Amino acid sequence: MLNLFLKSLPSFGMGVLITLQITIVALIIATIIGLVVGLINIGKNKILKFIAKIYIDLIRGTPLIVQAFFLYFGMTGALNFRILPETAGIIVISLNAGAYMSEIFRGGIQSIDIGQMEAARSLGLSYAKAMRKVILPQAFKNMIPSILNQFIISLKDTSILTVIGVRELTQSGQIIIASTYRSFEIWTMIGVLYFILIFTLSTIFRKIEVKLSV
């Protein structure tokens, strides 16, 4: 089994790299989406709030695999264009995580006492500046655990992208199985690699959380 692992290591390494790249890029985009949609949800514009609600309900009400199929096969077929599987993967994970991140931001902002905003406004700060300089820094500390947890969830969700041909870790394993017919060993290795990856990231995130919470 060790020889099989060493032989498969280059393919596994590429799969891990692509998994991390998609996750990191998607989470950066998802954070921006989540912040914007979260602010809309606590705002007073009813039209924007209605659009945000539809977006969140659609994402949370449909499986990620359906979203991946819809974007990569459905939309591209209907509009007659093609995109790289990795690009589609980033878009799908970004939109999916963005919906959940928006609820994290909304909850984090609403957890701050309303008196903080009133005090900031009484000092002459505009709503936007008060939100940026007073509310969000405090809310961010409350949101750290949920944001880091979403990162882990999105990393695991990348395994679903194998259905649209993204050569992440799971797809890399399937390719190796097709040539070696060593299904049990390869799936065991994939599970161990995911565990090591997530355990390492979780440990790092916990340390970051402790430092930022001080």
N, C-alpha and C positions, 0 to 999 in steps of 0.2 A: 504493500500500500504506500510505503514511503517513496519507493521508486516512481509510482504512478503520480503521486503528489508533486514530486520534483519535476517530472516530465511535463506536468500540467501547469506548473507554476507561472510561466510566462502568460498563458491564456488567462489564468485566474487573476494575475496581477493587472492585466489590461481591463478585465471585468470590474475589479475593485476600483481602478482609476476612473473609469467611465461612470460607475455608480456614484462615486464621491463628487465628480465634476457636475453631473446632472443635479444631484442633491443640493450642492452649495449654490450653484447659479439659480436654481429654481427657488431656493429659500430666500435668496436676496430679493428676487422679483416678488415672491409671495409676501415678504415683509412690507414692501412698498404698497402692494395691492391691499394687504390687510390694514395698514395704517390709513390709507385713503378711504377705504370702505368703512372702516371703524369710525372714522371722523364723520363720515356721511351719516352713519346710523345714529350718532348722538346729536346731529345737526337738526335744523328746522325745515330744510328743503324737502317737502313731501314727495316731489317727483323723483329726486335722487335717492331718497330713502326707499321708495317703491322699487326702483331699478336694482338697488343694492339687495333688497330682500329677495327679489326674484333670482338674482345671481347666487346668493347664499343657499336658498332653498333648492335650486337646481343642482348645485354641486353636492350639497349634503344629502339630497334625495336620490342620487344616482350612484351606482358603483363606479369606482375609478376605471375599471376595465372597460366599461361602456363608454366613458368619457374618452379614453384612449382610442377605441375603435371609431367613435363618432368623429373625432378630429382627424385621425390619420387616414381613415378609409372613407368615412362619410362626407366630411366637408371638402376634402381634397378631390374626391370624385365628383361631387356636385358642382364645385367651382372650377374643376379641370386644372388643377395645379398639383405639384408635388413638393414635399419638404422632406428633409432628412429625418430618419426615425429619432435621432438624438434631439433634434430641434423640436419635434412633436412631443417627445418625452418631457423636455424642459417646460414647454407650454402647458402640458396636461398637469404636471406636478405643481407648477406655479399657480395655476388657476384653482386646483384642488386645495392646496395648502393655504392659498390666499383667502379662501372663504372661511376656513377655520381660524386663520390668524386674525381676520377682521373681528371675529367674536372675542378673541383673546384681547385685542386692543380695546374693543368696546367695554368689555368687563373691567379691564385694568384702569381705564380712564374713569369709569363710573365708580370705581372703588375709592377714588380720592374725594375727600370731603368737599362739598360744593362751596364751602366757605373759603377754600384755597383760591378758587377762581374769582370769587367776589372780592377777596382781599387784593388780588393781583389787579383786577379791573379798577378798584378804588385808588390804586397807586398810579393809575394813568396808563397801564399797559393795554394794548389792543387785545381782542379775543385771541387772535392768531399768536401774538407774542406771548401772552399769558399761557396759552396751551403749550407752546414750544419751550418756554423757559421755566415754567412752574409745574404744570400738570404732568406733562409727558415724562420728565425725569423721575418724578415720584412714582408714576404709574408703571414705568419700565421695570423698576425693582420688583413690583408685585407680579409682573408678567414673565419674568425670567424663567421660572420653572416650566410654565406652559409653552413658552417659545422653544426652549431646549427640547421639551418632550415632542413638540411638533416636528422638530428636526429629525429626531429618531424615527418617528412614524413615517415621514416622507422618505427617509432613506430606505426603510423596509418596503415602502410602496413602489420603489423603483423596480422591484422584482416583477411587478405586473407588466412593465413595459416590454418584457420579452415577447409579448403577444403582437407587438408592432415591429419587431425585429431589432430592438435596441440591444446591442451586445454588452449588456451589463453583466454582473456576476452570475445571475441565474442562466442567462442565455449562453454565457461562456461555458458553463457546466454542461448544458444540453448539447453543445457542439462537441465537447470532449466525450460525452457518453455515446454520441453517434459514431465516433471513430474507435472507441475502446470497448463498448458494450459492458462497462463496469459501473452500472447504475448505482448500486448500493454504496460503493466506495466514493463515487463522485458526489452524490447527494449528501453524504456524511461530511465530506470536505467542505461543500458549500455551506452547510449548516454551521460548521465550526468557524469558517471564515466570517460569516455574518455575525456570529456570536462574539468573536474577537473584536471585530470592527465596532459593533454597537457597544460592547462592554468598555472598550477603550474610550470611545466618544462620551459615553455616560460618565465615566470617571473624570474626564477632562471637564465636562459640563458642570459636574458637581463642584469641582474646585473653582470654576469661574463663578458659579452661583454664590458660593461662600464669600469670595472676594468682593463681588459686586454688592452683596447684601450688607457688608460692613459699613 
